[in-house]
Amino acid sequence: MVTTESSARRYALKDPDVRLMLEVREDSAVAFEELVSRYQGRLVAIFEHMIGTRDQAEDLAQEVFLRVYRARKDYIVAAKFSTWLFTIANNVACNAMRSRSRRREVTLQPRESGALGARPLDRMVQASSGQMPARQLDKVEMREIVRLALGALNERQRMAVLLCKFEGLSYAEIATTMELSPQAIKSLLSRARGNLREVLEPYLMHGDRPVVDGDGYEK
């Protein structure tokens, strides 16, 4: 799709990150540092949920920014900057997951929620369970159990949920990011919510802790 100069200006006026990336295209180190500052914590948090270790999440975030910088001269304004960035992040995450699958290495550890905080987890619990929990969960416990529940989703479902619940992307934006149709994303998120409900409700109601096998699915 060819983007006209006028449409590029409209995106730049609406999205300050597009303006920054256009400056990066002109080799502005200051603009690049600002984009890294704005998105590094968010990328690390997403990768940590996808991969399971903080160190690897930080490495993958660095890989994303390296790809952004290498592609700066070819950058074309065709969407929000975050949509373009998360498309790169999705590709990096998929490569990492395939590599990890070949090595059969799975690490599911409780950890802090990073720059995104606990509120997305609260919303995820509320959206995934149609019932009120029989007991109250503290924030640390909630973070841990939601991460275990995310581990029960397959790779595509997990990324779609993270982009929807944590980043607030629309179905259309997630579709662009994951190279799927909006209808496919709607179906993907519907199945993910059903899977999360199956995992979360027994724990919320009775304290039955989810168990995740080596393929990332609930036993």
SERO-4910 file (N, C-alpha, C, O; in steps of 0.05 Angstrom, whole numbers):
BEGIN
 pado doro    nc1    nc2    nc3   cac1   cac2   cac3    cc1    cc2    cc3    oc1    oc2    oc3
  Met    A     17    -24      0      0      0      0     18     25      0     36     27     17
  Val    A     12     43    -18     28     68    -20     16     89     -1     -9     93     -2
  Thr    A     32    101     15     23    121     33     31    149     22     54    154     17
  Thr    A     11    166     18     16    193      8     29    210     29     27    204     53
  Glu    A     41    232     20     54    250     39     33    262     57     39    267     81
  Ser    A      9    268     47    -12    280     63    -22    261     85    -26    270    108
  Ser    A    -25    235     78    -34    216     98    -12    212    119    -18    208    143
  Ala    A     13    213    110     36    210    129     35    233    149     40    230    173
  Arg    A     29    258    139     28    281    157      5    278    177      8    285    200
  Arg    A    -18    267    167    -40    263    186    -33    244    208    -39    249    231
  Tyr    A    -20    221    202    -11    203    222      8    216    241      6    213    266
  Ala    A     27    232    231     47    245    247     34    265    266     43    269    289
  Leu    A     13    279    257     -1    298    274    -16    284    297    -17    295    319
  Lys    A    -27    261    291    -42    246    311    -25    230    330    -33    225    353
  Asp    A     -2    221    320     14    202    336     42    214    340     58    214    321
  Pro    A     48    223    364     75    235    369     97    215    365    120    223    359
  Asp    A     92    189    368    112    169    364    119    166    334    142    160    327
  Val    A    100    171    316    106    172    288    125    195    282    144    192    266
  Arg    A    120    218    294    138    241    290    166    234    299    186    240    285
  Leu    A    168    220    321    195    212    331    208    193    311    232    196    306
  Met    A    193    173    301    205    154    283    213    167    257    233    158    245
  Leu    A    198    187    248    207    202    224    233    216    229    250    219    211
  Glu    A    237    225    254    263    237    261    285    216    262    308    221    254
  Val    A    278    192    272    297    170    272    305    163    244    329    157    238
  Arg    A    286    164    225    292    159    197    313    178    186    328    172    168
  Glu    A    314    202    199    334    222    191    358    221    209    374    240    210
  Asp    A    361    199    223    385    193    239    387    209    265    409    215    274
  Ser    A    364    216    276    364    229    302    367    209    325    350    193    330
  Ala    A    390    210    338    396    192    361    378    199    384    370    182    400
  Val    A    372    225    388    356    234    410    327    223    408    316    213    427
  Ala    A    316    223    384    289    213    379    289    183    384    270    172    395
  Phe    A    310    169    375    311    140    379    312    133    409    298    115    418
  Glu    A    328    148    424    329    143    453    302    148    466    295    135    485
  Glu    A    287    168    456    261    174    467    242    150    462    226    143    480
  Leu    A    242    139    438    225    116    432    232     92    449    215     78    459
  Val    A    258     88    453    267     66    470    256     70    498    247     51    511
  Ser    A    259     94    508    249    101    535    219     96    538    210     86    558
  Arg    A    204    103    517    175    100    518    165     71    517    145     63    529
  Tyr    A    180     54    502    170     27    496    185      4    509    176    -19    508
  Gln    A    209      9    519    225    -13    529    212    -29    551    211    -53    550
  Gly    A    201    -15    571    188    -29    593    164    -45    584    159    -67    594
  Arg    A    149    -34    565    125    -47    555    132    -72    539    119    -93    542
  Leu    A    153    -70    523    162    -94    508    173   -115    526    167   -139    523
  Val    A    189   -107    546    200   -127    565    177   -142    579    178   -166    583
  Ala    A    157   -127    588    134   -139    602    120   -160    584    113   -182    593
  Ile    A    115   -153    559    102   -171    540    119   -196    536    110   -219    537
  Phe    A    145   -192    530    162   -215    525    165   -232    550    168   -256    548
  Glu    A    165   -220    574    167   -235    598    143   -254    602    146   -276    610
  His    A    120   -244    595     96   -261    596     97   -283    575     87   -305    579
  Met    A    108   -276    551    110   -296    530    131   -317    535    126   -341    531
  Ile    A    154   -309    545    178   -326    546    182   -337    574    188   -361    577
  Gly    A    178   -321    595    180   -330    622    204   -322    638    205   -327    662
  Thr    A    225   -310    625    248   -301    640    254   -272    634    252   -263    612
  Arg    A    261   -258    655    267   -229    652    291   -224    634    290   -206    617
  Asp    A    312   -239    638    336   -234    622    331   -238    592    340   -221    576
  Gln    A    317   -259    585    312   -263    556    292   -242    546    295   -234    523
  Ala    A    273   -234    562    254   -213    554    269   -187    547    263   -174    528
  Glu    A    289   -180    564    305   -156    559    321   -159    533    324   -140    518
  Asp    A    332   -183    529    347   -188    504    329   -185    479    337   -174    459
  Leu    A    305   -196    481    286   -194    458    278   -166    453    274   -158    430
  Ala    A    273   -150    474    267   -122    471    289   -107    456    285    -91    439
  Gln    A    314   -114    464    337   -102    450    338   -110    421    345    -94    403
  Glu    A    330   -135    415    329   -144    387    308   -128    371    313   -121    348
  Val    A    286   -122    384    265   -107    370    276    -79    363    273    -70    340
  Phe    A    289    -66    382    299    -39    377    321    -39    356    324    -21    340
  Leu    A    337    -61    356    358    -63    336    345    -65    308    355    -53    289
  Arg    A    324    -81    306    310    -83    280    297    -57    272    298    -49    248
  Val    A    286    -42    291    275    -16    285    296      3    274    292     16    254
  Tyr    A    319      3    287    340     21    278    351     13    250    356     30    233
  Arg    A    354    -13    246    364    -22    220    344    -16    197    352    -11    174
  Ala    A    318    -15    204    297    -11    184    289     18    182    270     25    167
  Arg    A    303     36    196    294     64    198    292     77    170    274     93    166
  Lys    A    310     72    152    310     85    126    287     76    109    279     90     90
  Asp    A    276     52    115    254     41     99    227     46    112    207     37    102
  Tyr    A    227     61    135    202     65    150    183     81    133    189    103    123
  Ile    A    158     71    130    137     84    116    113     87    135    105     68    148
  Val    A    102    110    137     79    115    155     54    103    143     44    114    123
  Ala    A     45     82    155     20     69    145      1     61    168    -21     51    163
  Ala    A     10     66    192     -7     59    216      5     73    240     25     87    238
  Lys    A     -8     69    263      4     79    288     32     67    291     37     44    283
  Phe    A     50     82    303     77     71    308     76     46    325     91     27    319
  Ser    A     59     46    345     58     22    363     50     -3    348     60    -25    354
  Thr    A     32      0    328     24    -23    312     47    -34    297     52    -58    296
  Trp    A     63    -17    284     87    -25    270    107    -38    289    119    -59    282
  Leu    A    111    -26    312    131    -36    331    122    -64    341    139    -82    343
  Phe    A     97    -67    348     88    -93    359     87   -114    338     88   -138    344
  Thr    A     85   -107    312     87   -126    291    116   -138    291    119   -162    288
  Ile    A    135   -121    294    163   -130    296    166   -148    321    179   -169    320
  Ala    A    155   -138    343    156   -153    368    144   -181    366    154   -201    377
  Asn    A    121   -182    352    108   -208    348    125   -227    333    127   -251    339
  Asn    A    139   -217    312    157   -234    297    180   -244    314    188   -267    312
  Val    A    191   -226    330    213   -234    348    204   -254    368    218   -274    373
  Ala    A    180   -250    379    170   -269    399    165   -297    386    171   -317    399
  Cys    A    153   -297    362    148   -323    349    174   -338    344    175   -362    348
  Asn    A    195   -324    335    221   -337    330    232   -348    356    243   -370    357
  Ala    A    229   -333    378    240   -342    404    224   -366    414    236   -384    425
  Met    A    198   -366    410    181   -388    419    188   -413    404    189   -435    415
  Arg    A    192   -411    377    199   -434    361    226   -445    370    230   -469    371
  Ser    A    245   -427    375    272   -436    384    270   -450    411    283   -470    415
  Arg    A    254   -439    429    251   -451    455    237   -478    453    244   -496    468
  Ser    A    218   -480    435    204   -505    432    223   -527    422    220   -550    430
  Arg    A    241   -520    405    261   -539    396    279   -548    418    287   -572    419
  Arg    A    285   -530    437    302   -538    459    287   -551    482    298   -562    500
  Arg    A    259   -548    481    242   -559    502    248   -547    529    248   -561    549
  Glu    A    253   -521    529    258   -507    554    234   -491    562    226   -473    546
  Val    A    222   -496    585    199   -481    594    204   -472    622    211   -488    640
  Thr    A    201   -446    627    204   -435    653    180   -418    660    175   -398    646
  Leu    A    165   -426    681    142   -410    690    148   -402    719    146   -418    737
  Gln    A    154   -376    722    162   -367    749    145   -343    756    138   -327    739
  Pro    A    137   -341    782    124   -316    790    143   -293    788    166   -295    794
  Arg    A    132   -269    779    149   -246    776    132   -221    778    108   -222    776
  Glu    A    145   -199    781    131   -173    782    119   -166    755    129   -176    735
  Ser    A     99   -150    755     86   -144    729    100   -122    713     90   -115    692
  Gly    A    122   -111    723    137    -92    707    123    -66    704    108    -57    721
  Ala    A    129    -54    681    119    -26    676     89    -25    673     77     -3    676
  Leu    A     76    -47    667     47    -46    662     31    -47    688      7    -40    688
  Gly    A     43    -55    710     29    -55    735      9    -77    737      8    -95    720
  Ala    A     -8    -77    758    -26    -99    764    -53    -96    751    -68   -115    749
  Arg    A    -61    -72    743    -88    -67    734    -96    -84    710   -119    -93    710
  Pro    A    -79    -88    690    -88   -106    668    -94   -134    678   -112   -147    667
  Leu    A    -80   -143    699    -86   -170    710   -113   -170    723   -128   -189    721
  Asp    A   -120   -148    737   -146   -146    750   -168   -148    728   -187   -163    731
  Arg    A   -164   -133    706   -184   -133    685   -186   -161    672   -208   -170    665
  Met    A   -163   -174    670   -163   -201    657   -179   -221    674   -194   -237    664
  Val    A   -175   -220    700   -189   -238    718   -219   -232    716   -236   -250    714
  Gln    A   -227   -206    717   -255   -199    716   -267   -207    689   -290   -216    689
  Ala    A   -252   -203    667   -263   -210    641   -265   -240    636   -282   -249    621
  Ser    A   -247   -255    649   -246   -284    643   -264   -300    661   -271   -322    653
  Ser    A   -272   -290    683   -289   -305    702   -316   -291    704   -318   -268    710
  Gly    A   -337   -307    699   -364   -296    701   -374   -295    729   -397   -286    734
  Gln    A   -358   -306    748   -367   -307    776   -348   -291    793   -325   -286    787
  Met    A   -359   -282    816   -342   -269    836   -326   -290    850   -337   -311    857
  Pro    A   -301   -285    856   -285   -305    870   -295   -310    898   -306   -292    911
  Ala    A   -293   -335    907   -302   -342    933   -284   -331    955   -291   -329    978
  Arg    A   -259   -323    947   -241   -312    966   -225   -290    952   -222   -290    928
  Gln    A   -215   -271    968   -200   -249    956   -171   -256    952   -158   -270    968
  Leu    A   -160   -248    929   -132   -252    923   -116   -227    927   -125   -205    919
  Asp    A    -92   -229    939    -76   -205    940    -62   -202    913    -63   -219    896
  Lys    A    -49   -179    909    -38   -172    883    -17   -192    874    -16   -199    851
  Val    A      1   -200    892     22   -218    885     11   -245    876     20   -256    856
  Glu    A     -9   -255    891    -21   -280    884    -36   -278    857    -35   -296    841
  Met    A    -49   -255    852    -64   -251    827    -44   -251    804    -50   -264    783
  Arg    A    -22   -237    806     -3   -236    785      7   -264    778      9   -272    754
  Glu    A     13   -279    798     24   -306    794      4   -324    780     11   -338    761
  Ile    A    -21   -324    789    -41   -342    778    -49   -334    750    -54   -352    734
  Val    A    -50   -308    744    -56   -300    717    -34   -308    698    -39   -315    675
  Arg    A     -9   -306    707     13   -314    689     13   -344    684     19   -353    662
  Leu    A      5   -359    704      2   -388    700    -20   -393    680    -18   -411    663
  Ala    A    -42   -378    683    -64   -381    664    -56   -374    636    -64   -387    617
  Leu    A    -40   -352    633    -30   -345    606    -13   -367    594    -13   -372    570
  Gly    A      1   -381    612     18   -403    603      2   -426    592     13   -443    578
  Ala    A    -24   -427    598    -41   -448    588    -51   -442    560    -64   -459    547
  Leu    A    -46   -418    550    -55   -411    523    -33   -418    503     -9   -419    510
  Asn    A    -41   -422    478    -21   -426    458     -9   -399    450    -18   -378    459
  Glu    A     11   -400    433     27   -376    427     11   -353    416     14   -331    425
  Arg    A     -6   -359    397    -22   -338    384    -43   -326    403    -46   -302    404
  Gln    A    -56   -343    418    -76   -334    437    -63   -316    458    -74   -295    465
  Arg    A    -39   -323    468    -26   -308    488    -18   -280    478    -22   -260    492
  Met    A     -7   -279    454      0   -253    443    -24   -235    439    -23   -212    445
  Ala    A    -46   -247    428    -70   -231    424    -81   -220    450    -90   -197    451
  Val    A    -81   -237    471    -91   -228    497    -74   -205    508    -84   -185    518
  Leu    A    -48   -208    506    -29   -188    516    -33   -161    502    -33   -140    514
  Leu    A    -35   -163    475    -39   -138    460    -66   -125    466    -68   -101    466
  Cys    A    -86   -142    471   -113   -131    476   -115   -120    504   -124    -97    508
  Lys    A   -108   -136    524   -113   -129    552    -91   -111    563    -96    -94    580
  Phe    A    -66   -115    554    -44   -100    566    -38    -74    550    -32    -53    561
  Glu    A    -40    -76    523    -34    -53    507    -59    -38    497    -56    -16    487
  Gly    A    -82    -50    500   -107    -37    492   -110    -33    462   -124    -15    453
  Leu    A    -97    -51    446   -100    -49    417   -128    -58    408   -140    -75    421
  Ser    A   -138    -46    386   -163    -54    375   -160    -81    360   -137    -89    355
  Tyr    A   -183    -93    353   -181   -118    337   -166   -113    311   -150   -129    302
  Ala    A   -172    -90    298   -159    -84    273   -129    -81    276   -113    -90    260
  Glu    A   -120    -68    298    -92    -64    303    -78    -90    309    -56    -95    300
  Ile    A    -91   -107    325    -80   -134    331    -78   -150    306    -59   -165    302
  Ala    A    -99   -148    289    -99   -163    263    -75   -155    246    -62   -172    234
  Thr    A    -69   -128    245    -46   -119    230    -20   -129    242     -3   -138    228
  Thr    A    -19   -128    268      5   -137    282     11   -166    278     34   -174    273
  Met    A    -10   -183    279     -6   -212    277    -11   -223    249    -11   -247    245
  Glu    A    -16   -205    230    -21   -212    202    -44   -232    199    -41   -253    186
  Leu    A    -66   -226    213    -90   -241    211   -113   -222    205   -110   -198    206
  Ser    A   -137   -233    199   -160   -216    195   -172   -208    222   -169   -222    242
  Pro    A   -187   -185    223   -200   -178    248   -219   -199    258   -221   -204    282
  Gln    A   -233   -213    240   -251   -235    248   -235   -258    260   -244   -270    280
  Ala    A   -212   -264    249   -195   -285    261   -186   -277    289   -184   -294    307
  Ile    A   -179   -251    293   -171   -242    319   -194   -244    339   -191   -252    362
  Lys    A   -218   -237    330   -242   -239    347   -246   -268    356   -252   -273    379
  Ser    A   -243   -287    338   -246   -315    345   -224   -324    363   -228   -339    382
  Leu    A   -200   -315    357   -176   -322    374   -180   -313    402   -175   -328    421
  Leu    A   -189   -288    406   -193   -277    433   -216   -291    447   -216   -295    471
  Ser    A   -237   -299    432   -259   -313    444   -251   -340    455   -258   -348    477
  Arg    A   -234   -354    439   -224   -380    449   -205   -376    472   -205   -392    491
  Ala    A   -189   -355    471   -171   -350    493   -186   -344    519   -178   -354    541
  Arg    A   -208   -328    517   -223   -322    541   -236   -348    553   -237   -351    577
  Gly    A   -245   -365    535   -256   -390    544   -235   -407    559   -241   -419    579
  Asn    A   -211   -408    547   -190   -424    560   -181   -411    586   -176   -426    606
  Leu    A   -180   -385    587   -172   -372    612   -193   -376    634   -187   -381    657
  Arg    A   -219   -376    626   -240   -381    645   -238   -409    657   -242   -413    681
  Glu    A   -232   -429    640   -230   -456    650   -207   -459    670   -209   -475    689
  Val    A   -186   -443    666   -163   -444    684   -168   -428    710   -161   -437    732
  Leu    A   -179   -404    706   -181   -385    729   -204   -392    748   -201   -389    772
  Glu    A   -227   -400    737   -250   -403    755   -246   -424    777   -253   -419    800
  Pro    A   -234   -448    771   -230   -467    793   -212   -456    815   -215   -462    838
  Tyr    A   -193   -439    807   -175   -427    827   -189   -406    843   -187   -404    867
  Leu    A   -204   -388    829   -217   -366    843   -239   -377    862   -243   -366    883
  Met    A   -252   -398    854   -274   -409    870   -265   -428    891   -275   -429    913
  His    A   -245   -445    885   -238   -467    903   -208   -469    909   -200   -485    926
  Gly    A   -192   -452    897   -163   -453    902   -148   -474    887   -126   -481    895
  Asp    A   -161   -486    866   -147   -506    850   -127   -493    832   -135   -479    813
  Arg    A   -102   -497    837    -80   -484    822    -77   -496    794    -77   -520    791
  Pro    A    -75   -479    773    -71   -490    746    -44   -503    743    -24   -494    755
  Val    A    -43   -524    727    -19   -538    721    -14   -536    691    -32   -541    675
  Val    A     11   -529    684     18   -525    656     39   -545    648     59   -549    662
  Asp    A     34   -559    625     54   -579    616     75   -565    599     74   -541    595
  Gly    A     93   -581    588    115   -570    572    107   -557    546    123   -541    535
  Asp    A     83   -562    536     74   -549    511     59   -524    516     50   -510    498
  Gly    A     55   -516    542     42   -491    548     12   -494    550     -2   -474    548
  Tyr    A      2   -518    554    -27   -522    556    -33   -534    584    -17   -547    596
  Glu    A    -57   -528    592    -66   -538    618    -69   -568    617    -80   -579    598
  Lys    A    -60   -582    638    -64   -610    640    -92   -616    650    -99   -640    653
***
